[in-house]
Amino acid sequence: MTMIFTGKCLCGAIKYTATGPPVVVAQCHCEACRRLSGTGHTVGAVFPYKAVSLSGKPSEFSYVSDKGSKVTKVFCADCGSPIYGRNTRLPDHLTLSLGTMDDAKQLKIEVVIFERDKPH
């Protein structure tokens, strides 16, 4: 049975479907993710780019990471919900924000990255 994950932004202008299991579910505590979420971390599920279909017109913001890769954050221009991120270090993948998924109960955090940057 194929796993299918659906999700949307807060206002519903952007919707997506991801097919198959994620490669990994990660929690990140880097400064950029903390600022993006407004909390102490983000949680995302990494999927192959070709496994995700998206409707709506998202906006993007890109920056260069401390490791020198280009990171692009994709979000809803209307409500600001973070939809997914891309990184040139993993060009064939994207990371969907778990908070935008309709049902992510079966997904568990498998790895924590930049834990040393976690606020105490």
C-alpha positions in Angstrom: 0.0 0.0 0.0 1.4 3.3 -1.1 1.7 6.0 1.5 0.2 9.4 0.6 0.6 12.6 2.5 -1.5 15.7 1.8 -1.1 19.2 3.2 -1.8 22.8 2.8 -0.9 26.3 4.0 -3.0 28.0 6.7 -5.3 29.9 4.2 -5.5 26.9 1.8 -4.1 28.7 -1.3 -1.3 26.1 -1.6 -1.9 22.4 -1.4 0.4 19.4 -1.9 0.5 15.7 -2.1 3.6 13.6 -1.4 3.6 9.9 -2.4 5.7 7.2 -0.7 7.5 7.2 2.6 9.8 10.1 3.4 13.5 9.5 3.1 13.9 10.8 6.7 12.0 13.0 9.2 14.3 15.5 10.8 14.2 18.1 13.5 16.6 21.0 13.0 17.8 23.6 15.5 20.0 25.7 13.2 19.6 29.5 13.5 17.9 29.8 10.1 15.3 27.2 11.0 14.7 28.7 14.4 14.1 32.1 12.8 11.9 30.6 10.1 9.6 28.9 12.5 9.7 31.5 15.3 10.3 28.6 17.7 13.3 26.6 18.7 13.3 24.3 15.7 11.6 23.0 12.6 10.5 19.5 11.8 10.4 18.3 8.2 10.0 15.2 6.1 12.4 14.8 3.2 10.9 13.4 0.0 12.3 13.0 -3.5 11.3 16.1 -5.5 9.4 13.9 -8.1 7.2 12.4 -5.4 5.6 15.8 -4.5 3.0 17.7 -6.5 1.9 21.2 -5.5 -0.9 23.5 -6.5 -1.0 27.2 -5.9 1.5 29.9 -6.3 4.2 29.9 -3.6 6.9 32.5 -2.9 10.5 31.8 -2.3 13.4 33.1 -0.2 17.0 31.9 -0.8 20.2 32.3 1.2 23.6 30.7 1.4 24.1 28.4 4.4 27.2 28.3 6.6 28.3 25.2 4.6 28.1 27.2 1.3 24.9 25.5 -0.2 22.0 27.5 -1.5 18.9 27.0 0.7 15.5 28.0 -0.7 12.5 28.3 1.6 9.1 28.1 -0.1 6.1 29.6 1.6 2.6 30.9 0.9 2.6 34.6 -0.2 -0.8 35.1 1.3 -0.6 33.6 4.8 3.2 33.0 5.2 3.0 29.3 6.0 6.4 27.6 5.3 5.6 24.8 2.8 9.0 23.3 2.0 12.7 23.8 1.7 15.3 22.9 -0.9 19.1 22.7 -0.5 21.6 22.4 -3.3 23.4 19.7 -1.3 20.3 17.5 -2.0 19.2 18.7 -5.4 16.6 15.9 -6.0 14.9 16.3 -2.7 12.7 18.7 -0.8 11.7 19.0 2.9 8.0 19.4 3.6 7.1 21.2 6.8 5.3 18.7 9.1 3.1 21.4 10.5 1.5 21.8 7.1 0.5 18.1 6.7 -3.1 17.1 7.1 -2.1 14.0 9.0 1.5 13.3 10.1 0.7 10.9 13.0 2.6 8.0 11.5 5.8 10.1 11.1 8.3 10.2 13.8 11.5 12.3 14.2 14.4 10.1 13.1 17.3 12.5 13.3 18.0 15.8 15.1 20.4 18.1 13.4 22.3 21.2 14.8 21.3 20.0 18.3 24.3 21.9 19.6 22.5 25.1 18.6 19.4 24.2 20.5 18.3 27.0 22.8 18.3 25.9 26.4 
